[in-house]
Amino acid sequence: MFWHNFEFLCNREGKAPNSIASEIGIASGTISLWRNDHSKTPSPKKLKQIADHFHVTTEWLLADHVDSYSLLSDDEKELIHYFREMNDSGKISALLAVKGLSEQGAFKKERDIAAEH
């Protein structure tokens, strides 16, 4: 539960769990413990630090499943809506356009994301 949710949020930021842990003052050994034994969960203090970092609730972190849609911004939800409405040809064109933007450097890098926080 916790580990999968934590890992999902780290991936969403484009960072490794150890990188996030370092940013919020959690030892890498603790991360290894959580990764290797999914029955382990953070102390209430660490759980709160993680929740605050990701702007989610502690309850969400401990939930049995990840409701990733609830974490999307309105813009991301709108993109998904439009993509789902497209025919196959439109989807291919959209994916090629996004790939082109990526190759042009239009996506945030880890340092850009860190600068926002």
CNS distance restraints for C-alpha pairs under 8 A (distance, minus, plus):
assign (resid   1 and name CA) (resid   5 and name CA) 6.33 0.50 0.50
assign (resid   1 and name CA) (resid  38 and name CA) 7.16 0.50 0.50
assign (resid   1 and name CA) (resid  61 and name CA) 7.64 0.50 0.50
assign (resid   1 and name CA) (resid  62 and name CA) 5.85 0.50 0.50
assign (resid   1 and name CA) (resid  63 and name CA) 6.11 0.50 0.50
assign (resid   1 and name CA) (resid  64 and name CA) 5.10 0.50 0.50
assign (resid   1 and name CA) (resid  65 and name CA) 6.67 0.50 0.50
assign (resid   2 and name CA) (resid   6 and name CA) 6.00 0.50 0.50
assign (resid   2 and name CA) (resid  38 and name CA) 7.34 0.50 0.50
assign (resid   2 and name CA) (resid  41 and name CA) 6.41 0.50 0.50
assign (resid   2 and name CA) (resid  61 and name CA) 5.51 0.50 0.50
assign (resid   2 and name CA) (resid  62 and name CA) 4.87 0.50 0.50
assign (resid   2 and name CA) (resid  63 and name CA) 7.09 0.50 0.50
assign (resid   2 and name CA) (resid  64 and name CA) 7.96 0.50 0.50
assign (resid   3 and name CA) (resid   7 and name CA) 5.94 0.50 0.50
assign (resid   3 and name CA) (resid  34 and name CA) 6.28 0.50 0.50
assign (resid   3 and name CA) (resid  35 and name CA) 6.41 0.50 0.50
assign (resid   3 and name CA) (resid  38 and name CA) 6.09 0.50 0.50
assign (resid   3 and name CA) (resid  41 and name CA) 7.80 0.50 0.50
assign (resid   4 and name CA) (resid   8 and name CA) 6.03 0.50 0.50
assign (resid   4 and name CA) (resid  66 and name CA) 7.79 0.50 0.50
assign (resid   5 and name CA) (resid   9 and name CA) 6.29 0.50 0.50
assign (resid   5 and name CA) (resid  61 and name CA) 5.78 0.50 0.50
assign (resid   5 and name CA) (resid  62 and name CA) 7.56 0.50 0.50
assign (resid   5 and name CA) (resid  63 and name CA) 7.91 0.50 0.50
assign (resid   5 and name CA) (resid  65 and name CA) 7.52 0.50 0.50
assign (resid   5 and name CA) (resid  66 and name CA) 5.94 0.50 0.50
assign (resid   6 and name CA) (resid  10 and name CA) 6.24 0.50 0.50
assign (resid   6 and name CA) (resid  17 and name CA) 7.64 0.50 0.50
assign (resid   6 and name CA) (resid  61 and name CA) 6.78 0.50 0.50
assign (resid   7 and name CA) (resid  11 and name CA) 6.14 0.50 0.50
assign (resid   7 and name CA) (resid  16 and name CA) 8.00 0.50 0.50
assign (resid   7 and name CA) (resid  17 and name CA) 6.36 0.50 0.50
assign (resid   8 and name CA) (resid  12 and name CA) 6.16 0.50 0.50
assign (resid   8 and name CA) (resid  66 and name CA) 7.95 0.50 0.50
assign (resid   9 and name CA) (resid  13 and name CA) 6.48 0.50 0.50
assign (resid   9 and name CA) (resid  54 and name CA) 7.10 0.50 0.50
assign (resid  10 and name CA) (resid  14 and name CA) 6.26 0.50 0.50
assign (resid  10 and name CA) (resid  15 and name CA) 5.33 0.50 0.50
assign (resid  10 and name CA) (resid  16 and name CA) 6.03 0.50 0.50
assign (resid  10 and name CA) (resid  17 and name CA) 5.75 0.50 0.50
assign (resid  10 and name CA) (resid  20 and name CA) 6.91 0.50 0.50
assign (resid  11 and name CA) (resid  15 and name CA) 5.74 0.50 0.50
assign (resid  11 and name CA) (resid  16 and name CA) 6.88 0.50 0.50
assign (resid  13 and name CA) (resid 110 and name CA) 7.74 0.50 0.50
assign (resid  13 and name CA) (resid 113 and name CA) 7.40 0.50 0.50
assign (resid  14 and name CA) (resid 110 and name CA) 6.51 0.50 0.50
assign (resid  15 and name CA) (resid  19 and name CA) 6.28 0.50 0.50
assign (resid  15 and name CA) (resid  20 and name CA) 6.76 0.50 0.50
assign (resid  15 and name CA) (resid 110 and name CA) 7.03 0.50 0.50
assign (resid  16 and name CA) (resid  20 and name CA) 6.56 0.50 0.50
assign (resid  17 and name CA) (resid  21 and name CA) 6.10 0.50 0.50
assign (resid  17 and name CA) (resid  31 and name CA) 7.18 0.50 0.50
assign (resid  18 and name CA) (resid  22 and name CA) 6.07 0.50 0.50
assign (resid  18 and name CA) (resid  28 and name CA) 5.80 0.50 0.50
assign (resid  18 and name CA) (resid  31 and name CA) 6.55 0.50 0.50
assign (resid  19 and name CA) (resid  23 and name CA) 6.37 0.50 0.50
assign (resid  20 and name CA) (resid  24 and name CA) 6.51 0.50 0.50
assign (resid  21 and name CA) (resid  25 and name CA) 5.96 0.50 0.50
assign (resid  21 and name CA) (resid  26 and name CA) 4.75 0.50 0.50
assign (resid  21 and name CA) (resid  27 and name CA) 6.69 0.50 0.50
assign (resid  21 and name CA) (resid  28 and name CA) 6.92 0.50 0.50
assign (resid  21 and name CA) (resid  31 and name CA) 7.30 0.50 0.50
assign (resid  22 and name CA) (resid  26 and name CA) 5.71 0.50 0.50
assign (resid  22 and name CA) (resid  27 and name CA) 6.74 0.50 0.50
assign (resid  22 and name CA) (resid  28 and name CA) 7.31 0.50 0.50
assign (resid  24 and name CA) (resid  49 and name CA) 6.96 0.50 0.50
assign (resid  24 and name CA) (resid  50 and name CA) 7.47 0.50 0.50
assign (resid  24 and name CA) (resid  53 and name CA) 7.61 0.50 0.50
assign (resid  26 and name CA) (resid  30 and name CA) 6.88 0.50 0.50
assign (resid  26 and name CA) (resid  31 and name CA) 7.66 0.50 0.50
assign (resid  26 and name CA) (resid  46 and name CA) 7.63 0.50 0.50
assign (resid  27 and name CA) (resid  31 and name CA) 6.80 0.50 0.50
assign (resid  28 and name CA) (resid  32 and name CA) 6.32 0.50 0.50
assign (resid  29 and name CA) (resid  33 and name CA) 6.26 0.50 0.50
assign (resid  30 and name CA) (resid  34 and name CA) 6.38 0.50 0.50
assign (resid  31 and name CA) (resid  35 and name CA) 6.07 0.50 0.50
assign (resid  32 and name CA) (resid  36 and name CA) 5.97 0.50 0.50
assign (resid  33 and name CA) (resid  37 and name CA) 5.89 0.50 0.50
assign (resid  33 and name CA) (resid  40 and name CA) 7.31 0.50 0.50
assign (resid  34 and name CA) (resid  38 and name CA) 5.69 0.50 0.50
assign (resid  34 and name CA) (resid  39 and name CA) 7.71 0.50 0.50
assign (resid  34 and name CA) (resid  40 and name CA) 5.63 0.50 0.50
assign (resid  34 and name CA) (resid  41 and name CA) 6.64 0.50 0.50
assign (resid  42 and name CA) (resid  46 and name CA) 5.59 0.50 0.50
assign (resid  42 and name CA) (resid  47 and name CA) 5.36 0.50 0.50
assign (resid  43 and name CA) (resid  47 and name CA) 5.96 0.50 0.50
assign (resid  44 and name CA) (resid  48 and name CA) 6.13 0.50 0.50
assign (resid  45 and name CA) (resid  49 and name CA) 6.39 0.50 0.50
assign (resid  46 and name CA) (resid  50 and name CA) 6.21 0.50 0.50
assign (resid  47 and name CA) (resid  51 and name CA) 6.11 0.50 0.50
assign (resid  47 and name CA) (resid  58 and name CA) 6.24 0.50 0.50
assign (resid  47 and name CA) (resid  61 and name CA) 7.90 0.50 0.50
assign (resid  48 and name CA) (resid  52 and name CA) 6.00 0.50 0.50
assign (resid  48 and name CA) (resid  57 and name CA) 7.97 0.50 0.50
assign (resid  48 and name CA) (resid  58 and name CA) 6.18 0.50 0.50
assign (resid  49 and name CA) (resid  53 and name CA) 6.16 0.50 0.50
assign (resid  50 and name CA) (resid  54 and name CA) 6.35 0.50 0.50
assign (resid  51 and name CA) (resid  55 and name CA) 5.72 0.50 0.50
assign (resid  51 and name CA) (resid  56 and name CA) 4.99 0.50 0.50
assign (resid  51 and name CA) (resid  57 and name CA) 5.47 0.50 0.50
assign (resid  51 and name CA) (resid  58 and name CA) 5.53 0.50 0.50
assign (resid  51 and name CA) (resid  61 and name CA) 7.05 0.50 0.50
assign (resid  52 and name CA) (resid  56 and name CA) 6.52 0.50 0.50
assign (resid  52 and name CA) (resid  57 and name CA) 7.61 0.50 0.50
assign (resid  56 and name CA) (resid  60 and name CA) 6.50 0.50 0.50
assign (resid  56 and name CA) (resid  61 and name CA) 7.37 0.50 0.50
assign (resid  57 and name CA) (resid  61 and name CA) 6.56 0.50 0.50
assign (resid  58 and name CA) (resid  62 and name CA) 6.47 0.50 0.50
assign (resid  59 and name CA) (resid  63 and name CA) 6.13 0.50 0.50
assign (resid  60 and name CA) (resid  66 and name CA) 7.91 0.50 0.50
assign (resid  67 and name CA) (resid  71 and name CA) 7.39 0.50 0.50
assign (resid  68 and name CA) (resid  72 and name CA) 6.95 0.50 0.50
assign (resid  69 and name CA) (resid  77 and name CA) 7.72 0.50 0.50
assign (resid  72 and name CA) (resid  76 and name CA) 5.72 0.50 0.50
assign (resid  72 and name CA) (resid  77 and name CA) 6.19 0.50 0.50
assign (resid  73 and name CA) (resid  77 and name CA) 6.29 0.50 0.50
assign (resid  74 and name CA) (resid  78 and name CA) 6.12 0.50 0.50
assign (resid  75 and name CA) (resid  79 and name CA) 6.27 0.50 0.50
assign (resid  76 and name CA) (resid  80 and name CA) 6.32 0.50 0.50
assign (resid  77 and name CA) (resid  81 and name CA) 6.17 0.50 0.50
assign (resid  78 and name CA) (resid  82 and name CA) 6.25 0.50 0.50
assign (resid  79 and name CA) (resid  83 and name CA) 6.05 0.50 0.50
assign (resid  80 and name CA) (resid  84 and name CA) 6.09 0.50 0.50
assign (resid  81 and name CA) (resid  85 and name CA) 6.41 0.50 0.50
assign (resid  82 and name CA) (resid  86 and name CA) 6.50 0.50 0.50
assign (resid  83 and name CA) (resid  91 and name CA) 6.39 0.50 0.50
assign (resid  83 and name CA) (resid  94 and name CA) 7.86 0.50 0.50
assign (resid  86 and name CA) (resid  90 and name CA) 5.34 0.50 0.50
assign (resid  86 and name CA) (resid  91 and name CA) 5.87 0.50 0.50
assign (resid  87 and name CA) (resid  91 and name CA) 6.28 0.50 0.50
assign (resid  88 and name CA) (resid  92 and name CA) 6.28 0.50 0.50
assign (resid  89 and name CA) (resid  93 and name CA) 6.28 0.50 0.50
assign (resid  90 and name CA) (resid  94 and name CA) 6.06 0.50 0.50
assign (resid  91 and name CA) (resid  95 and name CA) 6.11 0.50 0.50
assign (resid  92 and name CA) (resid  96 and name CA) 6.16 0.50 0.50
assign (resid  93 and name CA) (resid  97 and name CA) 6.15 0.50 0.50
assign (resid  94 and name CA) (resid  98 and name CA) 6.22 0.50 0.50
assign (resid  95 and name CA) (resid  99 and name CA) 6.09 0.50 0.50
assign (resid  96 and name CA) (resid 100 and name CA) 6.14 0.50 0.50
assign (resid  97 and name CA) (resid 101 and name CA) 6.32 0.50 0.50
assign (resid  98 and name CA) (resid 102 and name CA) 6.21 0.50 0.50
assign (resid  99 and name CA) (resid 103 and name CA) 6.28 0.50 0.50
assign (resid 100 and name CA) (resid 104 and name CA) 6.29 0.50 0.50
assign (resid 101 and name CA) (resid 105 and name CA) 6.47 0.50 0.50
assign (resid 101 and name CA) (resid 106 and name CA) 5.34 0.50 0.50
assign (resid 101 and name CA) (resid 107 and name CA) 7.42 0.50 0.50
assign (resid 102 and name CA) (resid 106 and name CA) 5.46 0.50 0.50
assign (resid 102 and name CA) (resid 107 and name CA) 5.79 0.50 0.50
assign (resid 108 and name CA) (resid 112 and name CA) 5.73 0.50 0.50
assign (resid 108 and name CA) (resid 113 and name CA) 6.50 0.50 0.50
assign (resid 109 and name CA) (resid 113 and name CA) 6.47 0.50 0.50
assign (resid 110 and name CA) (resid 114 and name CA) 6.22 0.50 0.50
assign (resid 111 and name CA) (resid 115 and name CA) 6.18 0.50 0.50
assign (resid 112 and name CA) (resid 116 and name CA) 6.61 0.50 0.50
assign (resid 113 and name CA) (resid 117 and name CA) 7.05 0.50 0.50
